[in-house]
Amino acid sequence: MAGAGAKRPREPGGGGGGGAPAGAPARPAAPRAPRALAEAPLVEEGPGARAVAPSAGSAWQAGRCAALGGAGGSVAVAVAAGPRVLWAFAPAGGAGALEGKNGVYLARPGAPALPARELGPLCHESEVQALAAAPGTEPGSVQVASADAKGRCTVMEVREGWQAAALAGPGELGPAQVYSVSPQAYGESGWTGVALSSENARLVAAARFFARDITMYDGGFPIGEFHTAERPRALRFLPAGLLGNSPALLAVAEGNKLSLWDARVERGCVSRHSSPDQVGVVASGAPCAGFSGGVIATAGEERAVNLWDPRRMGQIFSRYSPDAIRNPITFLEFSSRDSSSCFVGTQGGELLHGAWVPSRKGGPTLDKTQKAAAKAAAEGTCIRGGGRWAGMCKLPGHDHLVGLTERGSLITFVP
């Protein structure tokens, strides 16, 4: 029998009994329930069916999961588990969501376990720290890269049509090509990040935390090795034309700074800009309200998303900090449907989908109704997983997210 003060999650949209008393202010509208939310544990395929234990990685970035693609309503993801890389199909939408405290949604428990298979070519001798995925050199193919604690990176390209073959039955993903790259000197083991260019399948970049260096590769051959001012925490290739005419511009978070790098420049660094606090994730978005040329975003320990206008780097034009963010941010991606909204993951296990409003000087003045609508959109939809995020990824071109928790379960979220 439940205690007198016990509370339990309720169905989305379910109201309390009796309604509000006369004269009391109306309750704020409940946040919109997600269209799909499901959670299922991962187990290794084969005898024993052991539970998957994700890599420890870093505390400031949820980068141990990468989306390989979708087929038949399912999304295949790669996850880092110690020195190995596994792949599995994320759970489907499930039977709805449960609404917990403060409008945070939870996935229904009791889903069957998902089998995970090993991606042999991507396995390492030391612990895998980060994963990345991007379109391959051939139409329909996909590239996935893994980086281990020593700084060694392996890139594998999977042939077209692998999703349909995998759905048909068990089997291995047939790689079209595999190659590995390593730093000139290994040094102290620690966090290593990896980035793939979505526009040039030959470009790969790796950053090492303790070594304070960045190495860019073209088809497996190093084209630039540079040293950062502070220890790097995240890296990402920017879309061509977002800032200048460089097709290989790399954004790196180092300490409390955002630095931009170009392999064609002798010393690599094009510019460096200060942020209020430590930066752990970097993202870029398409043109949207207030940013006609696109936008760069950073986030981290400050628990706020800082938005930078690429045309006038050096100052933060807007900040997005809804009340739902109570922990450092470890994941950040813009929506594919609307670049004025984004997905934010935190160390506390929350994932928020909300809209930000550019706070630029000279902008239109909002009345009370517009301000209330903007605040409701900013709070958005918030879910919580069954533990902290070890990794999180978004299916390219779709607002379909998959998260990997430290407990070894996969969560599907579609707002």
N, C-alpha and C positions, 0 to 999 in steps of 0.2 A: 504494500500500500504506500503510495507516494506521500511524502511529508507535506505539512500544511503550506510551506513556502515554496514547494518544488514547482518548477516550470518546465515545460517540455515544448519542443518545436511544434509549430502549428502549420496547417496547410496554407500555401500562398493564397492570399485574398480572403481567408477566413476571418470573420469579424468576431469581436467579443460580444458577450451577451449584454442586453440592456441598452447599449448605445451610450452616447455622451449625455450627461444631465443637462437640463434646460439652463441656458445662459452660459454654459461652458464653451470655450473656444473650440472650433472644429479641429479634429485631429489632422495632421498632415497626411497627404496621400501616401499610401504604402509604396515602397519601391517596386518597380516592375519585376515580375518573376522571370528568371532566365528561360529561354525556349528549350534548352537542353542542359542538364546537369546530371552527371553520373560519376561514380567512383567505384573502382574495382582493383583488388590487389594483383600484383604481378608475381608469377611463379615461373621458374625456369622449366622449359620443356624437357622431358626425359624422366628417367627413373628418379623417384624421390620427390620431385616437384618442389624444389627448395624455393623459399621466398627470396625475391630479389632485394639485395641490399645496395642502394645507390652509393656512388662515390661521395666522400666527405666534401671534397672541393673547397670552395671559398664561402665565407659567410655573407659577402657583399653582392654576390651575383648568383642567380638561379640559371646556370648555363649548362646543366648536365642533361639536357633533353633537346632534341631537334626533330622537326617535322619532316618526314620523308615524302609525303604526298597523300592524296586521298583517292579512294576508289570504292564505288558502291555504297557511299554514305559512311565509310570507315576511314580513319586517318591512321597511317602507320607512323610510328615515332621510333627514334633511336634513343637509348638511355645509357648512361655511364654507370657501370657497376664494378667498382674496383679497377683492376687493369683491363677489364673487358668492356665491350660495347654490345648491348643486346637490342633487339628490335621486337616490337609487338604492335598489334592493332589496339588503338584506344577504345574505351567502352563507348557504346552508342548512347543516345540521349537519355535512356532510362525512363522511369515511370514518374517523372516530375521531381520537384524539389520540396524541401521542408524549410519553412521560415523560422529562424531562430531569433535571438535577441537583437534589438536595434535594427531589424530589417535585413539581417545577414542570412543568406540562404545556404543550406547544407544539402549535400547529396543524400539520397536514401541509402541506408546500409543494406547489406545482404547480397550484393551483386556477386556473381560467380567469378572465380579467379581467371586471369588472362594469361595464356602461355607466352613466354618470351624466348626468342631464339637468339643464338649468338651470331654476331657479325664478325667472323673470324679475321678477315683482312684488317679490321680496325682495332684489334686487340694489341695491348702494349705490355712492356715489362713492369712499368710503374703505374700508379693510379691515374686514371683518366680524369682530367680537370675540367674540360670543356668540350662541347660539341657544336657544330654549325652545319647548316645545309643550305643549298642554293641550286638553281637550275644547272644542268650539265651542258656539255659541249654539243650534244645531239638533241634534237627535239624530243621531248617527253622523258629524257633522262634526268637524273638528279645526282648531285654531288653531296657527299657528307664527309666532314673532316673531324678528326679527334686529336686532342692535344693532351700529353701526359705531363707529369710533374717535373720531368727532366727537360722539357722543352721540345720533345720530338713530336712531330705532327704527321698524321697519315691521312691521305685523301683518297676516297673511293668513289667512283662513278658507277651508278647502277643503270642498266639498260632500260630502254623504253618497254612498257608493258609488264614490268615486274609486279605492279600492284594486282593486276588480274590473275597472274600466275600464283601469287601468294595467297589470294583469296580462294583459289581453287583447291588448295590443300597444302600440307606441310612441305617444306623444302627450303633450300638456301637461296638467297638473293644472288643472282649471277652478276658479279662486277664486270664492267666493260674494261676498266683499267684501275690500277692501284699504284700509288707512289708515296714515298715518305720523304720528309725533309727534317733536318736536324740543325741546331745551332753549331757554330764553330767550336764553342766551349760550353760544356754542360753547366758547371758551377753548382750552386746550392739548389736542391729540389724545392719546388713550391708551385704556386698557382701559375698556370700558363693558359692564356686565352688564344682563340683562333677565330679568324673571320674569313668568309668567302665573299667574293663579289658576285652580286646577282646579275651583273651586266657583262662581265668578262670572266668566263669559267676558268681561265688560266691563272687568275690572281688569287693568292693566298697570303694572309698575314698572320704572324704569331707575335705575342707579347709575353714577356716573363717578368713576374713580380720582383723577385729578389735580384735578378740580373739587371733590371731597369733597361731593357732593350726591346726593340721592335725589329722584326725581320720580314721583308716582303719577298714573295716568290712569284715567278712567272713560269707556270708549267713545271714546277719542281726546281727551278734554278733561282738562286738568290739574286735579286736586283737592287737590294738596299738593306743595310743593317745600321740602325740608328740607336742612340742612347737617349733616354728620357730624363727630364729634370727630376721627376719623382717616380715612385713605383707605380706602374700602370695597373689599372683595375678592370678596364673594359676597352674594347676596340670594335670598330664597325666601319665598313666601306660606305661612303656616301654616294647617292645617285649621281650620275654624270650631269653636269650643268647646274647642280644645286649651289655650288660655290666655285666660280671660275670655270675654266674649260678643261680641267684635269679629269680624265676618266678613272683615275686611280687614287683619289683623295681618301685618306684614312683618318677617321676621328678617333681619338684615344683619350680616355679618362685617366689622368695621373694625379693622384692626390686630390686637391681641390681645384684642379684646372682641367679645361677642355683644350686639347691641342690638335691641330690639323697637320697631316703629314703627306708629302708627295715624294715618290721615289725618284722623280726627275730632278729634284732640288738636291744640291750637294750635301747639305746637312740634314735634309729631310723635313724639318719642321717649318711649316709655312707661317703659322701663327699660334699663339697660346693665350687663353682667356681664363680669367679667374671666376670661380663659382663660390657662393657663400659657405659651402661645406664640402666634405668629401664626396666625390662623384663615383658611383659604382656601376651605372648603366648609361648607355647612349642609344638614341633612336633618331630616325629621320622620317618626316612626313611629307605628303604631297601638298600642293597649294591649297589653302583654305582661307577662311575669313581672317583678314588682317595680315596674312602672309602669302602674297601672290606668287612668290618664287619658291615656296616650300619652307620647311621649318626643321630645325635641329633641336632636340630635347635631351636634357640630362637630368638625372635624379640619383639619390643615394641616401646618406645618413640624415639629410635635412628633412626628409619626409615630405618633400614637395617636388613637383616637376617644374623645371626651369626651361622656358622656351626661348630660343635664340633665333633671330632673323639672320639668315646667311648673308644678306646684302649689307648688314651693318653689325658684323661680329664685334664683340667687345662689351656689349651690355645686354642684360636680360630684359626682353620686352614684355614678358608675361609670366606669371607663376600660377600653377594649378595645385591647390592644397586643400582637398575636401576633408571634412571631419572624419571620414571613415579611415583615413590613413593615420595609423597610430604607431607604426614601426618603420624602420629604414626600408627604402624601396630597393628591391632586388631584380625587378623585371619591368620593362617598359616597351610598349609597342603601340603604334597608332592604328586606329580602325581603318579597314579597307573601304568601308562604305562612306565614312565621314571623317576627314582628317582633323576636325575640330573635337573629336573624342578619342580617348586612348584607353589602354588597358594597363593597370598598375598592379604589380604583385609586391607583397611585403614580406619581411622576415617572420611576421606573426602568422603567416599562412593565409592571409586575405588576398583576394583578387578582385579589383574594382574596375568596372567599366563606367566611365563618366565623361562628360563634355566640359571643356574649358572655354572661357570667354576671353578673347584678347583684351588686355587692360592697357591699351596704348593711349598716349596723349592725343587729345583732339577727337576721340571717338564719340559715338552717340551717347547721350544720357538716357539711362533706363529708368522707367517709372517703377512703382512698387510691384505691379503685376509682372513686368518683365524681369525684375530682379528676383522675384520668387521663382519664376520659371527657370531662370538661369541657375539658381541655387539647387533646385530639384534635379536639373540635368547634370550639374556638377557632382552631386552625391551619387547619382547613377545606381547601378546594380552591383551589389557586393556579395561574394561567396567566400566560404572558408573551407579549406581542405582538411583532411585528417592528420595534419601535421605541417611542419615547415616545408617550404618549397625547396626541393633539391634542383629542379629544373622546370622550365616552362617554355613553351613555344607556341607560335601562331601559324596556322596554315596559310601560305602566301596567297593573297588575293581574296581571302575569306575571313570573316570574323568567327573563326572556329579555333578555340584554344585548348591545349592539352597541358596539364601540369603533372609533374612527378613529385611526390612527397618524400620526405626523408624516411617514412615508414615503408616505402616501396610500393605505393599504389598510384594508379593513373587516374586523373580526373579530367573529364570532358566538360567544357563550358561554352555554350553558345548563347549570347545575350538576346 
